[in-house]
Amino acid sequence: MSHADIIRRHYDASDRGDVDGMIADLDPAVRWTEAAGFPYAGTYVGAEAVVAGVFSRLQDDWDGYTLSIDEIVDGGDVVVGIGTYSGTHRGTGRFFAARVAHVWRLESGRVVAFEQFTDTELVNRAVRG
């Protein structure tokens, strides 16, 4: 299985809401970085930290939060997913949609690093109301 296939498997699990599937290929010491300015900005180390700091908070704070991936760029050990985030913030009732790029770094079939790039201002407008 190629590294791009591993990332496709992550996105498929995300589409199903399958958190266990989403973290199945994360290295125990994965470094997961959410963009500066994003509501959950920072670097989380390890799958538990990613679930608690990102995935659970997205589920708690948003209605209909989705990630639609349009393209996966296979660079071997570096894979890029390009798409769109969207959702409605539960606290404000405001909807947003923003383009996103994810940069995945893999070693021996395991995700060792993830970095998110998105227009955080679009997200924050929905959060602030």
Secondary structure, DSSP 8 states (H G I E B T S, - for coil): --HHHHHHHHHHHHHHT-HHHHHTTEEEEEEEEE-TTSTT-EEEESHHHHIIIIIHHHHHHEEEEEEEEEEEEEETTEEEEEEEEEEEETTT--EEEEEEEEEEEEETTEEEEEEEEE-HHHHHHHHH-
